[in-house]
Amino acid sequence: MTSAKKAEIEAVESEEQAPVRKASPRRSGDRLVAVVGFMLATAAAFFPWYVFFNQESFGIAPMGYTQTRDLPEIGGRSVVNVSPLAIPDEKDGAAEPSAFDPITTATVSNLGDELNGAGSATTVDPNKSFPGKPRYKLLHVANGRALIEDTSGMYIVRIGSVLPDNSRLATLEKREGQWVIITSNGEVIQR
């Protein structure tokens, strides 16, 4: 045999005897994580487009009014509460219906009772909706707005806003270092 053939046979034998390199478990795990990460990134990139083109599948489903719910088949209550005003008086026998309603629903003002026949009536200003001192106070003024407080809460008002006494805010002024608001009625409310 020639030396070239011997070298060739030795090369083939050395290739057969060389250990076969297997992928280590660490490398295959890395590949698996890389593939899963790529698939997740691809899904995250295309999912918004899928939702955009299939909005009817992802929106809030409107309530169908054709579907009705049956009420349970139960009997009525055996005891019914009746208002005492609906029960007729038995001591009078058959009482005739009256045009008078015995339920108090409102009060009547005594504004006309102040006239003493002499014609000396106090005149009421129609522009002033609530007589007396205003029932709110000024808390703070900033940026052309005022914070006021009354018994029902706090409000931010500006020029032209309706105030709790039904007047309007005319101006915001600083007098002697203190903020005041002037209403459309001419009242000056200080802090």
PyMOL commands that set and color helices and strands:
alter all, ss='L'
color gray80, all
select helices_A, chain A and resi 3-17+25-53+55-58+84-86+111-114
alter helices_A, ss='H'
color red, helices_A
select strands_A, chain A and resi 136-142+145-150+153-158+169-175+178-183+188-190
alter strands_A, ss='S'
color yellow, strands_A
deselect
rebuild
show_as cartoon
